[in-house]
Amino acid sequence: MSPHANTIRILAVDDHPQFRQGLAALLATQPDMKLVAEASNGRDAIELYRTHCPDITLMDLQMPEMNGLDAMTAIRGEFPEARIIVLTTYSDDAQVVRAMQVGARAYLLKNLLYKELLKTIRAVHAPTSARTTPPITS
């Protein structure tokens, strides 16, 4: 088995290029993770998901052209097993509930990102039976 066989393939979706660059830099430090694509809006996210079939998608909620909730709905409609982690600055309960209703596996506030992101990616990627803690974080 190649050393890359267990690599977690990640799609990052956020309309702020600097935020995506920060994610790319963080993920590059992890031997078990690879950023396979980046999108700046929901429409591009859907196309890139189809092309790359990532293991994990990191999705912002508020973006131009198509928001994260609509993109998640489209992706999960076509790929029901898609594992999506919402990354946002919005902490209101309605956003959390809606994101979970459309299939988010976890919800992280961007201000907690560096503390929790890597742990959450690994937890969401793990088979359900291997999880020791729920992957939902706020």
C-alpha positions in Angstrom: 0.0 0.0 0.0 1.4 3.4 -0.9 2.0 6.0 1.8 -0.6 8.2 0.1 -3.4 5.6 0.3 -4.7 6.9 3.6 -4.2 10.5 2.7 -7.3 12.6 3.5 -8.2 14.5 0.3 -9.7 18.0 1.0 -11.6 20.6 -0.9 -11.6 24.1 0.6 -14.4 26.5 -0.2 -14.2 30.1 1.0 -14.5 33.4 -0.8 -11.5 34.9 0.9 -8.2 34.0 -0.8 -6.1 34.7 2.3 -8.2 32.3 4.3 -7.8 29.6 1.7 -4.0 30.3 1.7 -3.9 29.9 5.5 -5.8 26.6 5.2 -3.5 25.4 2.5 -0.4 26.2 4.6 -1.9 24.4 7.7 -2.9 21.3 5.7 0.6 21.2 4.0 2.1 20.5 7.4 0.0 17.3 7.8 1.5 14.2 6.3 -2.0 12.5 6.2 -3.8 15.4 4.5 -3.8 16.9 1.0 -5.6 19.9 -0.3 -6.8 18.8 -3.8 -8.8 21.9 -4.8 -10.0 25.3 -3.8 -13.2 27.2 -4.7 -14.3 30.7 -4.0 -18.1 30.1 -4.3 -20.7 27.4 -4.1 -21.0 26.9 -7.9 -17.3 26.2 -8.3 -17.4 24.0 -5.2 -20.0 21.7 -6.9 -17.9 21.4 -10.1 -14.7 20.7 -8.1 -16.4 18.2 -5.9 -17.5 16.3 -9.1 -14.0 16.4 -10.5 -12.0 15.5 -7.3 -14.4 13.6 -5.1 -12.7 14.7 -1.9 -12.9 12.9 1.3 -13.7 16.1 3.2 -15.0 19.4 2.1 -14.4 22.5 4.2 -17.3 24.9 3.4 -17.9 28.6 4.2 -21.6 29.6 4.5 -21.6 33.2 3.1 -20.2 33.4 -0.4 -21.0 35.2 -3.6 -22.9 33.5 -6.5 -24.0 30.5 -4.4 -23.9 30.2 -0.6 -22.5 27.3 1.3 -25.9 25.9 2.3 -27.1 25.7 -1.3 -23.8 24.2 -2.4 -24.0 21.6 0.4 -27.6 20.7 -0.6 -26.5 20.2 -4.3 -23.4 18.2 -3.4 -25.2 16.0 -0.9 -28.1 15.5 -3.4 -25.6 14.1 -5.9 -23.2 12.5 -3.4 -25.1 11.5 -0.3 -22.0 10.3 1.5 -20.2 13.6 1.1 -18.5 14.7 4.3 -18.7 18.4 4.8 -17.4 20.5 7.6 -18.8 24.1 7.8 -16.3 26.8 8.6 -17.9 30.1 9.4 -17.9 33.2 11.5 -21.6 32.9 12.2 -22.6 31.2 15.5 -26.3 31.8 15.5 -28.4 28.6 16.2 -30.4 28.9 13.0 -27.3 28.7 10.8 -26.1 25.6 12.8 -29.4 23.9 12.6 -29.8 24.6 8.8 -26.2 23.4 8.1 -26.8 20.2 10.0 -30.2 19.6 8.2 -28.6 19.8 4.8 -25.9 17.3 5.8 -22.9 19.0 7.5 -21.0 16.6 9.6 -19.4 19.3 11.8 -19.6 23.0 12.3 -16.6 25.1 13.3 -16.3 28.8 14.0 -13.3 30.3 12.2 -11.9 31.7 15.4 -11.5 28.2 16.8 -10.1 26.9 13.5 -6.5 26.2 14.3 -7.2 24.6 17.6 -9.9 22.3 16.3 -9.7 21.9 12.5 -7.2 19.1 12.2 -8.8 17.1 15.0 -12.3 17.6 13.4 -11.1 16.6 9.9 -9.7 13.4 11.2 -12.8 12.7 13.3 -15.2 13.3 10.4 -13.0 11.2 8.1 -12.9 8.2 10.5 -15.5 5.5 10.1 -18.4 6.0 12.4 -17.4 3.1 14.6 -14.0 4.5 15.2 -15.1 7.9 16.5 -14.6 8.5 20.2 -16.2 11.9 20.4 -18.9 13.6 18.3 -17.3 15.7 15.5 -19.7 18.6 15.9 -17.8 21.6 17.4 -18.9 25.2 17.8 
